[in-house]
Amino acid sequence: MTVITVKNAAKKFLIYHDKALTLKEKILFKERNHYEERWVLNDVSFDVQKGEALGIIGQNGSGKSTLLKMMTKIMYPDKGSIEMTGRISSLIELGAGFHPDMSGRENIYTNASIYGLTRREIENRVEQIIDFSELEEFIDNPIRTYSSGMYTRLAFSVSIHVDADILLVDEILAVGDAGFQAKCFNKMRDIKASGVTIVIVSHGLGSIEQLCERSIWIKDGYIQKQGSPFDVHPEYMDYMGRKTHHTEHHESANITAEDNLGNRDVEIASIAVLDENNKENDLFETCSSMNIKIKYKVNKPVLNPIAGVKIFRNDGLLCYSTDTFLDRFFIKEMTADGEINFYIKNNNLLAGEYSLDITINSEDGFAYDHKKGIFKFKIFSAVSDTGVSRLEHEWKII
């Protein structure tokens, strides 16, 4: 069932060069009213099915947030149409409608009513909202006394407890401290599992890859590419990397998506996979350990890089993906050649053929280097389990 239909949507803004503000200025300085039309979205069309999670990516100014605001009806398209079916909750302007002199509890009632909840519905879930926000101690204080983190936590808690059919999210998953962020992300997983349709605009490609079945890349107001995140994101990161490299060095012509993705400020020099005996190998047994050694070469010092590992089965199924940011293993800088080790203590993959993708990205998401399928290996198994991974288990009869 289709719950979101965007058909040939386009949006323009008027950019005034020197706008007259008063009636006197408008009469005396008519030339100040010159403006240009700037189309931030052009001919955008896509459908979203019930229960689907869709990610929207693109560089700043590409039109992502404008598209999401049109879907929430904060603004309307100048051409085309957007049709939505069901109750909508949006995590865009968190805390819109909050009054600083009212208590947190009072603002829950006010904000939830904006989302369309009745007073009885709010009363039935107000304690859930307070409990999730972890603000029980401060809930009856005026929210002008809240820190910015407490403010956004309360607003996030209200937004996700409205039983929406469609949830629209704009770059707000980094709410509060690390523990609360993990809690929010797990809640988003639960919301998706319950059948809610989700549309996320984010620069955090890892979050989209973990939540969404499909990504749309918007470039200069047009849809550049859409499909699986693992097909769309590498091309986007390559584009961003080459764009940055061309701007700074004017020598990105030889980098193609088929060769090495990224601007090569940091280059993946070699990959070695070691077995339990610390020897290079490409054949491993289920539940054995692995050490992936990634040697890198620094062509230009970078700050806050993110290294990532993806494991694919030979039929293209993504079996596992993580990176240093998701694991809270922060790399402050890469200023000289070095090595990263990724240890897998119990490799529970079942028998089959697999390949590795290795990435080194900037914190903004574009690739310094991205090696697709750089290392292929096989898993053999003495067990007869089927599927992708063996789960530790035991049987009991009572």
Contacts in CASP RR format, 6 or more apart in sequence:
PFRMAT RR
TARGET T0000
AUTHOR 0000-0000-0000
METHOD contacts of the structure
MODEL  1
MTVITVKNAAKKFLIYHDKALTLKEKILFKERNHYEERWVLNDVSFDVQK
GEALGIIGQNGSGKSTLLKMMTKIMYPDKGSIEMTGRISSLIELGAGFHP
DMSGRENIYTNASIYGLTRREIENRVEQIIDFSELEEFIDNPIRTYSSGM
YTRLAFSVSIHVDADILLVDEILAVGDAGFQAKCFNKMRDIKASGVTIVI
VSHGLGSIEQLCERSIWIKDGYIQKQGSPFDVHPEYMDYMGRKTHHTEHH
ESANITAEDNLGNRDVEIASIAVLDENNKENDLFETCSSMNIKIKYKVNK
PVLNPIAGVKIFRNDGLLCYSTDTFLDRFFIKEMTADGEINFYIKNNNLL
AGEYSLDITINSEDGFAYDHKKGIFKFKIFSAVSDTGVSRLEHEWKII
1 49 0 8 1.000
1 50 0 8 1.000
2 47 0 8 1.000
2 48 0 8 1.000
2 49 0 8 1.000
2 50 0 8 1.000
2 85 0 8 1.000
3 48 0 8 1.000
3 49 0 8 1.000
3 50 0 8 1.000
3 51 0 8 1.000
3 84 0 8 1.000
3 85 0 8 1.000
3 86 0 8 1.000
3 165 0 8 1.000
3 166 0 8 1.000
3 197 0 8 1.000
4 47 0 8 1.000
4 48 0 8 1.000
4 71 0 8 1.000
4 82 0 8 1.000
4 83 0 8 1.000
4 84 0 8 1.000
4 85 0 8 1.000
4 166 0 8 1.000
4 197 0 8 1.000
4 199 0 8 1.000
5 47 0 8 1.000
5 81 0 8 1.000
5 82 0 8 1.000
5 83 0 8 1.000
6 44 0 8 1.000
6 45 0 8 1.000
6 46 0 8 1.000
6 47 0 8 1.000
6 67 0 8 1.000
6 71 0 8 1.000
6 81 0 8 1.000
6 82 0 8 1.000
7 45 0 8 1.000
7 80 0 8 1.000
7 81 0 8 1.000
7 82 0 8 1.000
7 83 0 8 1.000
8 43 0 8 1.000
8 44 0 8 1.000
8 45 0 8 1.000
8 79 0 8 1.000
8 80 0 8 1.000
8 81 0 8 1.000
9 41 0 8 1.000
9 43 0 8 1.000
9 44 0 8 1.000
9 45 0 8 1.000
9 67 0 8 1.000
9 70 0 8 1.000
9 77 0 8 1.000
9 79 0 8 1.000
9 80 0 8 1.000
9 81 0 8 1.000
9 82 0 8 1.000
10 39 0 8 1.000
10 41 0 8 1.000
10 42 0 8 1.000
10 43 0 8 1.000
10 44 0 8 1.000
10 77 0 8 1.000
10 78 0 8 1.000
10 79 0 8 1.000
10 80 0 8 1.000
11 39 0 8 1.000
11 40 0 8 1.000
11 41 0 8 1.000
11 66 0 8 1.000
11 67 0 8 1.000
11 70 0 8 1.000
11 75 0 8 1.000
11 77 0 8 1.000
11 78 0 8 1.000
12 37 0 8 1.000
12 38 0 8 1.000
12 39 0 8 1.000
12 40 0 8 1.000
12 78 0 8 1.000
13 37 0 8 1.000
13 38 0 8 1.000
13 40 0 8 1.000
14 35 0 8 1.000
14 36 0 8 1.000
14 37 0 8 1.000
14 38 0 8 1.000
15 35 0 8 1.000
15 36 0 8 1.000
15 37 0 8 1.000
15 38 0 8 1.000
16 33 0 8 1.000
16 34 0 8 1.000
16 35 0 8 1.000
17 32 0 8 1.000
17 34 0 8 1.000
17 35 0 8 1.000
17 36 0 8 1.000
18 32 0 8 1.000
18 34 0 8 1.000
19 32 0 8 1.000
19 33 0 8 1.000
19 35 0 8 1.000
20 26 0 8 1.000
20 29 0 8 1.000
20 30 0 8 1.000
20 32 0 8 1.000
20 33 0 8 1.000
25 32 0 8 1.000
26 32 0 8 1.000
26 33 0 8 1.000
39 221 0 8 1.000
40 61 0 8 1.000
40 63 0 8 1.000
40 66 0 8 1.000
40 221 0 8 1.000
41 63 0 8 1.000
41 66 0 8 1.000
41 67 0 8 1.000
41 70 0 8 1.000
41 77 0 8 1.000
41 218 0 8 1.000
41 221 0 8 1.000
42 221 0 8 1.000
42 222 0 8 1.000
43 222 0 8 1.000
44 67 0 8 1.000
44 218 0 8 1.000
44 221 0 8 1.000
44 222 0 8 1.000
44 223 0 8 1.000
45 223 0 8 1.000
46 54 0 8 1.000
46 216 0 8 1.000
46 223 0 8 1.000
46 226 0 8 1.000
48 54 0 8 1.000
48 197 0 8 1.000
48 199 0 8 1.000
49 197 0 8 1.000
50 165 0 8 1.000
50 195 0 8 1.000
50 197 0 8 1.000
51 192 0 8 1.000
51 195 0 8 1.000
51 196 0 8 1.000
51 197 0 8 1.000
51 198 0 8 1.000
52 197 0 8 1.000
52 198 0 8 1.000
52 213 0 8 1.000
52 214 0 8 1.000
53 192 0 8 1.000
53 197 0 8 1.000
53 198 0 8 1.000
53 199 0 8 1.000
53 200 0 8 1.000
53 211 0 8 1.000
53 212 0 8 1.000
53 213 0 8 1.000
53 214 0 8 1.000
54 198 0 8 1.000
54 199 0 8 1.000
54 200 0 8 1.000
54 212 0 8 1.000
54 213 0 8 1.000
54 214 0 8 1.000
54 215 0 8 1.000
54 216 0 8 1.000
55 199 0 8 1.000
55 200 0 8 1.000
55 201 0 8 1.000
55 202 0 8 1.000
55 208 0 8 1.000
55 211 0 8 1.000
55 212 0 8 1.000
55 214 0 8 1.000
55 215 0 8 1.000
55 216 0 8 1.000
55 229 0 8 1.000
56 64 0 8 1.000
56 67 0 8 1.000
56 68 0 8 1.000
56 199 0 8 1.000
56 200 0 8 1.000
56 201 0 8 1.000
56 202 0 8 1.000
56 215 0 8 1.000
56 216 0 8 1.000
56 218 0 8 1.000
57 64 0 8 1.000
57 201 0 8 1.000
57 202 0 8 1.000
57 203 0 8 1.000
57 205 0 8 1.000
57 208 0 8 1.000
57 215 0 8 1.000
57 216 0 8 1.000
57 217 0 8 1.000
57 218 0 8 1.000
57 232 0 8 1.000
57 233 0 8 1.000
57 236 0 8 1.000
58 64 0 8 1.000
58 203 0 8 1.000
58 217 0 8 1.000
58 218 0 8 1.000
58 219 0 8 1.000
58 236 0 8 1.000
59 219 0 8 1.000
59 240 0 8 1.000
59 243 0 8 1.000
62 218 0 8 1.000
62 219 0 8 1.000
62 220 0 8 1.000
62 221 0 8 1.000
63 218 0 8 1.000
63 221 0 8 1.000
64 201 0 8 1.000
64 218 0 8 1.000
65 92 0 8 1.000
65 170 0 8 1.000
65 171 0 8 1.000
65 201 0 8 1.000
66 75 0 8 1.000
67 201 0 8 1.000
67 218 0 8 1.000
68 90 0 8 1.000
68 92 0 8 1.000
68 168 0 8 1.000
68 170 0 8 1.000
68 199 0 8 1.000
68 201 0 8 1.000
69 75 0 8 1.000
69 92 0 8 1.000
70 76 0 8 1.000
70 77 0 8 1.000
70 82 0 8 1.000
71 82 0 8 1.000
71 84 0 8 1.000
71 88 0 8 1.000
71 168 0 8 1.000
71 199 0 8 1.000
72 88 0 8 1.000
72 90 0 8 1.000
72 92 0 8 1.000
72 168 0 8 1.000
74 92 0 8 1.000
84 166 0 8 1.000
85 165 0 8 1.000
85 166 0 8 1.000
86 164 0 8 1.000
86 165 0 8 1.000
86 166 0 8 1.000
87 115 0 8 1.000
87 116 0 8 1.000
87 162 0 8 1.000
87 163 0 8 1.000
87 164 0 8 1.000
87 165 0 8 1.000
87 166 0 8 1.000
88 164 0 8 1.000
88 165 0 8 1.000
88 166 0 8 1.000
88 167 0 8 1.000
88 168 0 8 1.000
89 115 0 8 1.000
89 159 0 8 1.000
89 160 0 8 1.000
89 162 0 8 1.000
89 164 0 8 1.000
89 166 0 8 1.000
89 167 0 8 1.000
89 168 0 8 1.000
90 159 0 8 1.000
90 167 0 8 1.000
90 168 0 8 1.000
90 169 0 8 1.000
90 170 0 8 1.000
91 156 0 8 1.000
91 159 0 8 1.000
91 160 0 8 1.000
91 167 0 8 1.000
91 168 0 8 1.000
91 169 0 8 1.000
91 170 0 8 1.000
91 172 0 8 1.000
92 168 0 8 1.000
92 169 0 8 1.000
92 170 0 8 1.000
92 172 0 8 1.000
94 151 0 8 1.000
94 152 0 8 1.000
94 155 0 8 1.000
94 156 0 8 1.000
94 159 0 8 1.000
94 172 0 8 1.000
94 175 0 8 1.000
95 111 0 8 1.000
95 151 0 8 1.000
95 152 0 8 1.000
95 154 0 8 1.000
95 155 0 8 1.000
95 158 0 8 1.000
96 111 0 8 1.000
96 114 0 8 1.000
97 107 0 8 1.000
97 110 0 8 1.000
97 111 0 8 1.000
97 114 0 8 1.000
98 107 0 8 1.000
98 110 0 8 1.000
98 111 0 8 1.000
98 143 0 8 1.000
98 151 0 8 1.000
98 155 0 8 1.000
99 106 0 8 1.000
99 107 0 8 1.000
99 110 0 8 1.000
99 143 0 8 1.000
100 142 0 8 1.000
100 143 0 8 1.000
100 144 0 8 1.000
101 142 0 8 1.000
101 144 0 8 1.000
102 110 0 8 1.000
102 142 0 8 1.000
102 143 0 8 1.000
103 139 0 8 1.000
103 140 0 8 1.000
103 141 0 8 1.000
103 142 0 8 1.000
103 143 0 8 1.000
104 135 0 8 1.000
104 138 0 8 1.000
104 139 0 8 1.000
104 140 0 8 1.000
104 141 0 8 1.000
104 142 0 8 1.000
104 143 0 8 1.000
104 146 0 8 1.000
104 154 0 8 1.000
105 126 0 8 1.000
105 130 0 8 1.000
105 139 0 8 1.000
105 140 0 8 1.000
107 143 0 8 1.000
107 154 0 8 1.000
108 122 0 8 1.000
108 126 0 8 1.000
108 129 0 8 1.000
108 130 0 8 1.000
108 154 0 8 1.000
108 158 0 8 1.000
109 119 0 8 1.000
109 122 0 8 1.000
109 126 0 8 1.000
111 155 0 8 1.000
111 158 0 8 1.000
112 121 0 8 1.000
112 122 0 8 1.000
112 129 0 8 1.000
112 158 0 8 1.000
112 161 0 8 1.000
112 162 0 8 1.000
113 119 0 8 1.000
113 122 0 8 1.000
115 158 0 8 1.000
115 159 0 8 1.000
115 162 0 8 1.000
115 164 0 8 1.000
116 162 0 8 1.000
117 162 0 8 1.000
121 163 0 8 1.000
125 161 0 8 1.000
128 161 0 8 1.000
129 154 0 8 1.000
129 157 0 8 1.000
129 158 0 8 1.000
129 161 0 8 1.000
130 136 0 8 1.000
130 139 0 8 1.000
130 157 0 8 1.000
132 157 0 8 1.000
132 160 0 8 1.000
132 161 0 8 1.000
132 183 0 8 1.000
132 187 0 8 1.000
133 139 0 8 1.000
133 150 0 8 1.000
133 153 0 8 1.000
133 154 0 8 1.000
133 156 0 8 1.000
133 157 0 8 1.000
134 153 0 8 1.000
134 180 0 8 1.000
135 146 0 8 1.000
135 150 0 8 1.000
135 153 0 8 1.000
135 154 0 8 1.000
138 145 0 8 1.000
138 146 0 8 1.000
138 150 0 8 1.000
143 150 0 8 1.000
143 151 0 8 1.000
143 154 0 8 1.000
146 154 0 8 1.000
149 175 0 8 1.000
149 176 0 8 1.000
152 172 0 8 1.000
152 175 0 8 1.000
152 176 0 8 1.000
153 175 0 8 1.000
153 176 0 8 1.000
153 180 0 8 1.000
156 172 0 8 1.000
156 175 0 8 1.000
156 184 0 8 1.000
160 167 0 8 1.000
160 187 0 8 1.000
160 188 0 8 1.000
160 191 0 8 1.000
164 196 0 8 1.000
165 196 0 8 1.000
165 197 0 8 1.000
166 196 0 8 1.000
166 197 0 8 1.000
166 198 0 8 1.000
166 199 0 8 1.000
167 191 0 8 1.000
167 196 0 8 1.000
167 197 0 8 1.000
167 198 0 8 1.000
167 199 0 8 1.000
168 199 0 8 1.000
169 188 0 8 1.000
169 198 0 8 1.000
169 199 0 8 1.000
169 200 0 8 1.000
169 201 0 8 1.000
169 202 0 8 1.000
170 200 0 8 1.000
170 201 0 8 1.000
170 202 0 8 1.000
171 201 0 8 1.000
171 202 0 8 1.000
171 203 0 8 1.000
173 181 0 8 1.000
173 184 0 8 1.000
173 185 0 8 1.000
173 188 0 8 1.000
173 200 0 8 1.000
173 202 0 8 1.000
173 207 0 8 1.000
174 181 0 8 1.000
175 181 0 8 1.000
175 184 0 8 1.000
178 328 0 8 1.000
185 207 0 8 1.000
185 210 0 8 1.000
188 198 0 8 1.000
188 211 0 8 1.000
189 211 0 8 1.000
191 198 0 8 1.000
192 198 0 8 1.000
192 211 0 8 1.000
198 211 0 8 1.000
198 212 0 8 1.000
200 207 0 8 1.000
200 208 0 8 1.000
200 211 0 8 1.000
200 212 0 8 1.000
202 208 0 8 1.000
203 364 0 8 1.000
203 365 0 8 1.000
204 365 0 8 1.000
205 229 0 8 1.000
205 233 0 8 1.000
205 236 0 8 1.000
205 237 0 8 1.000
205 365 0 8 1.000
206 321 0 8 1.000
206 323 0 8 1.000
206 326 0 8 1.000
208 215 0 8 1.000
208 229 0 8 1.000
208 233 0 8 1.000
209 229 0 8 1.000
209 230 0 8 1.000
209 233 0 8 1.000
209 321 0 8 1.000
210 321 0 8 1.000
212 229 0 8 1.000
213 228 0 8 1.000
213 229 0 8 1.000
214 226 0 8 1.000
214 227 0 8 1.000
214 228 0 8 1.000
214 229 0 8 1.000
215 226 0 8 1.000
215 227 0 8 1.000
215 228 0 8 1.000
215 229 0 8 1.000
215 232 0 8 1.000
215 233 0 8 1.000
216 223 0 8 1.000
216 225 0 8 1.000
216 226 0 8 1.000
216 227 0 8 1.000
216 232 0 8 1.000
217 223 0 8 1.000
217 224 0 8 1.000
217 225 0 8 1.000
217 226 0 8 1.000
217 232 0 8 1.000
217 235 0 8 1.000
217 236 0 8 1.000
218 224 0 8 1.000
219 239 0 8 1.000
224 236 0 8 1.000
225 231 0 8 1.000
225 232 0 8 1.000
225 235 0 8 1.000
225 236 0 8 1.000
226 232 0 8 1.000
230 310 0 8 1.000
230 318 0 8 1.000
234 257 0 8 1.000
234 261 0 8 1.000
234 367 0 8 1.000
234 370 0 8 1.000
234 372 0 8 1.000
235 257 0 8 1.000
235 261 0 8 1.000
237 261 0 8 1.000
237 262 0 8 1.000
237 359 0 8 1.000
237 361 0 8 1.000
237 365 0 8 1.000
237 366 0 8 1.000
237 367 0 8 1.000
237 370 0 8 1.000
238 255 0 8 1.000
238 257 0 8 1.000
238 261 0 8 1.000
238 262 0 8 1.000
238 367 0 8 1.000
238 370 0 8 1.000
239 366 0 8 1.000
240 364 0 8 1.000
240 365 0 8 1.000
240 366 0 8 1.000
240 367 0 8 1.000
241 252 0 8 1.000
241 262 0 8 1.000
241 263 0 8 1.000
241 366 0 8 1.000
241 367 0 8 1.000
241 368 0 8 1.000
242 252 0 8 1.000
242 255 0 8 1.000
242 262 0 8 1.000
242 263 0 8 1.000
243 252 0 8 1.000
243 366 0 8 1.000
244 263 0 8 1.000
244 366 0 8 1.000
245 251 0 8 1.000
245 252 0 8 1.000
245 255 0 8 1.000
245 262 0 8 1.000
245 263 0 8 1.000
245 264 0 8 1.000
245 265 0 8 1.000
246 252 0 8 1.000
249 263 0 8 1.000
252 263 0 8 1.000
255 261 0 8 1.000
255 262 0 8 1.000
255 263 0 8 1.000
255 264 0 8 1.000
260 267 0 8 1.000
260 369 0 8 1.000
260 370 0 8 1.000
260 371 0 8 1.000
261 367 0 8 1.000
261 369 0 8 1.000
261 370 0 8 1.000
261 371 0 8 1.000
261 372 0 8 1.000
262 366 0 8 1.000
262 367 0 8 1.000
262 368 0 8 1.000
262 369 0 8 1.000
262 370 0 8 1.000
263 366 0 8 1.000
263 367 0 8 1.000
263 368 0 8 1.000
264 299 0 8 1.000
264 368 0 8 1.000
264 369 0 8 1.000
265 298 0 8 1.000
265 299 0 8 1.000
265 300 0 8 1.000
265 302 0 8 1.000
265 368 0 8 1.000
266 296 0 8 1.000
266 297 0 8 1.000
266 298 0 8 1.000
266 299 0 8 1.000
266 300 0 8 1.000
266 302 0 8 1.000
266 305 0 8 1.000
266 334 0 8 1.000
266 360 0 8 1.000
266 368 0 8 1.000
266 369 0 8 1.000
267 296 0 8 1.000
267 297 0 8 1.000
267 298 0 8 1.000
267 299 0 8 1.000
267 368 0 8 1.000
267 369 0 8 1.000
268 294 0 8 1.000
268 295 0 8 1.000
268 296 0 8 1.000
268 358 0 8 1.000
268 360 0 8 1.000
268 369 0 8 1.000
268 371 0 8 1.000
268 374 0 8 1.000
269 295 0 8 1.000
269 296 0 8 1.000
269 297 0 8 1.000
269 337 0 8 1.000
270 294 0 8 1.000
270 295 0 8 1.000
271 292 0 8 1.000
271 293 0 8 1.000
271 294 0 8 1.000
271 295 0 8 1.000
271 356 0 8 1.000
271 358 0 8 1.000
271 371 0 8 1.000
271 374 0 8 1.000
271 375 0 8 1.000
272 280 0 8 1.000
272 292 0 8 1.000
272 293 0 8 1.000
272 295 0 8 1.000
273 280 0 8 1.000
273 281 0 8 1.000
273 282 0 8 1.000
273 290 0 8 1.000
273 291 0 8 1.000
273 292 0 8 1.000
273 293 0 8 1.000
273 356 0 8 1.000
273 375 0 8 1.000
273 377 0 8 1.000
274 280 0 8 1.000
274 281 0 8 1.000
274 290 0 8 1.000
274 291 0 8 1.000
274 293 0 8 1.000
275 281 0 8 1.000
275 284 0 8 1.000
275 288 0 8 1.000
275 289 0 8 1.000
275 290 0 8 1.000
276 288 0 8 1.000
276 289 0 8 1.000
278 291 0 8 1.000
281 377 0 8 1.000
282 375 0 8 1.000
282 376 0 8 1.000
282 377 0 8 1.000
282 378 0 8 1.000
283 377 0 8 1.000
283 378 0 8 1.000
283 380 0 8 1.000
284 290 0 8 1.000
284 347 0 8 1.000
284 377 0 8 1.000
284 378 0 8 1.000
284 379 0 8 1.000
284 380 0 8 1.000
285 379 0 8 1.000
285 380 0 8 1.000
285 381 0 8 1.000
285 382 0 8 1.000
286 347 0 8 1.000
286 348 0 8 1.000
286 349 0 8 1.000
286 350 0 8 1.000
286 351 0 8 1.000
286 379 0 8 1.000
286 380 0 8 1.000
286 381 0 8 1.000
286 382 0 8 1.000
286 383 0 8 1.000
286 390 0 8 1.000
287 346 0 8 1.000
287 347 0 8 1.000
287 348 0 8 1.000
287 390 0 8 1.000
288 346 0 8 1.000
288 347 0 8 1.000
289 343 0 8 1.000
289 344 0 8 1.000
289 345 0 8 1.000
289 346 0 8 1.000
289 347 0 8 1.000
290 343 0 8 1.000
290 344 0 8 1.000
290 347 0 8 1.000
291 341 0 8 1.000
291 342 0 8 1.000
291 343 0 8 1.000
291 344 0 8 1.000
292 309 0 8 1.000
292 341 0 8 1.000
292 342 0 8 1.000
292 343 0 8 1.000
292 344 0 8 1.000
292 356 0 8 1.000
292 358 0 8 1.000
292 375 0 8 1.000
293 339 0 8 1.000
293 340 0 8 1.000
293 341 0 8 1.000
294 307 0 8 1.000
294 339 0 8 1.000
294 340 0 8 1.000
294 341 0 8 1.000
294 342 0 8 1.000
294 358 0 8 1.000
295 337 0 8 1.000
295 338 0 8 1.000
295 339 0 8 1.000
296 334 0 8 1.000
296 337 0 8 1.000
296 338 0 8 1.000
296 339 0 8 1.000
296 340 0 8 1.000
296 360 0 8 1.000
296 369 0 8 1.000
297 337 0 8 1.000
298 334 0 8 1.000
298 335 0 8 1.000
298 336 0 8 1.000
298 337 0 8 1.000
298 338 0 8 1.000
301 333 0 8 1.000
301 334 0 8 1.000
301 335 0 8 1.000
302 333 0 8 1.000
302 334 0 8 1.000
302 362 0 8 1.000
302 368 0 8 1.000
303 332 0 8 1.000
303 333 0 8 1.000
303 363 0 8 1.000
304 330 0 8 1.000
304 331 0 8 1.000
304 332 0 8 1.000
304 333 0 8 1.000
304 362 0 8 1.000
304 363 0 8 1.000
305 331 0 8 1.000
305 333 0 8 1.000
305 334 0 8 1.000
305 360 0 8 1.000
305 361 0 8 1.000
305 362 0 8 1.000
305 363 0 8 1.000
305 368 0 8 1.000
306 323 0 8 1.000
306 324 0 8 1.000
306 325 0 8 1.000
306 331 0 8 1.000
306 359 0 8 1.000
306 360 0 8 1.000
306 361 0 8 1.000
306 362 0 8 1.000
306 363 0 8 1.000
306 365 0 8 1.000
307 323 0 8 1.000
307 324 0 8 1.000
307 331 0 8 1.000
307 340 0 8 1.000
307 342 0 8 1.000
307 358 0 8 1.000
307 359 0 8 1.000
307 360 0 8 1.000
307 361 0 8 1.000
308 321 0 8 1.000
308 322 0 8 1.000
308 323 0 8 1.000
308 324 0 8 1.000
308 358 0 8 1.000
308 359 0 8 1.000
308 360 0 8 1.000
308 361 0 8 1.000
309 320 0 8 1.000
309 321 0 8 1.000
309 322 0 8 1.000
309 323 0 8 1.000
309 342 0 8 1.000
309 356 0 8 1.000
309 357 0 8 1.000
309 358 0 8 1.000
309 359 0 8 1.000
310 318 0 8 1.000
310 320 0 8 1.000
310 321 0 8 1.000
310 356 0 8 1.000
310 357 0 8 1.000
310 358 0 8 1.000
310 359 0 8 1.000
311 318 0 8 1.000
311 319 0 8 1.000
311 320 0 8 1.000
311 321 0 8 1.000
311 349 0 8 1.000
311 354 0 8 1.000
311 355 0 8 1.000
311 356 0 8 1.000
311 357 0 8 1.000
312 318 0 8 1.000
312 319 0 8 1.000
312 354 0 8 1.000
312 355 0 8 1.000
312 356 0 8 1.000
312 357 0 8 1.000
312 373 0 8 1.000
313 319 0 8 1.000
313 352 0 8 1.000
313 353 0 8 1.000
313 354 0 8 1.000
313 388 0 8 1.000
314 352 0 8 1.000
314 353 0 8 1.000
314 354 0 8 1.000
314 355 0 8 1.000
317 388 0 8 1.000
319 349 0 8 1.000
319 354 0 8 1.000
319 388 0 8 1.000
319 389 0 8 1.000
323 359 0 8 1.000
323 361 0 8 1.000
324 330 0 8 1.000
324 331 0 8 1.000
325 363 0 8 1.000
334 360 0 8 1.000
347 379 0 8 1.000
348 389 0 8 1.000
348 390 0 8 1.000
348 391 0 8 1.000
348 392 0 8 1.000
349 379 0 8 1.000
349 388 0 8 1.000
349 389 0 8 1.000
349 390 0 8 1.000
350 379 0 8 1.000
350 381 0 8 1.000
350 383 0 8 1.000
350 385 0 8 1.000
350 386 0 8 1.000
350 387 0 8 1.000
350 388 0 8 1.000
350 389 0 8 1.000
350 390 0 8 1.000
351 379 0 8 1.000
351 380 0 8 1.000
351 381 0 8 1.000
352 378 0 8 1.000
352 379 0 8 1.000
352 380 0 8 1.000
353 376 0 8 1.000
353 377 0 8 1.000
353 378 0 8 1.000
353 379 0 8 1.000
354 376 0 8 1.000
354 377 0 8 1.000
354 378 0 8 1.000
354 379 0 8 1.000
355 373 0 8 1.000
355 374 0 8 1.000
355 375 0 8 1.000
355 376 0 8 1.000
355 377 0 8 1.000
356 373 0 8 1.000
356 374 0 8 1.000
356 375 0 8 1.000
356 376 0 8 1.000
356 377 0 8 1.000
357 370 0 8 1.000
357 371 0 8 1.000
357 372 0 8 1.000
357 373 0 8 1.000
357 374 0 8 1.000
358 370 0 8 1.000
358 371 0 8 1.000
358 374 0 8 1.000
358 375 0 8 1.000
359 367 0 8 1.000
359 369 0 8 1.000
359 370 0 8 1.000
359 371 0 8 1.000
360 367 0 8 1.000
360 368 0 8 1.000
360 369 0 8 1.000
360 370 0 8 1.000
361 367 0 8 1.000
361 368 0 8 1.000
361 370 0 8 1.000
362 368 0 8 1.000
381 390 0 8 1.000
383 390 0 8 1.000
END
